[in-house]
Amino acid sequence: MALKLIINMPIRNVARSTAFWQALGYAFDARYASDSVCSLILGDDMIAMLHEN
């Protein structure tokens, strides 16, 4: 059985956080994105859901 780790992280600004993590070389899953939420891919089975607080 494959396990996935999903972490919810409150942030202040999705656009700024997305730009920061992309500059570090991380990718995002566009299927789980909106104006106030984005899905940061940390590994094969690790995702951080960044959501505006």
PyMOL commands that set and color helices and strands:
alter all, ss='L'
color gray80, all
select helices_A, chain A and resi 14-23+30-32
alter helices_A, ss='H'
color red, helices_A
select strands_A, chain A and resi 5-11+27-28+37-43+46-52
alter strands_A, ss='S'
color yellow, strands_A
deselect
rebuild
show_as cartoon
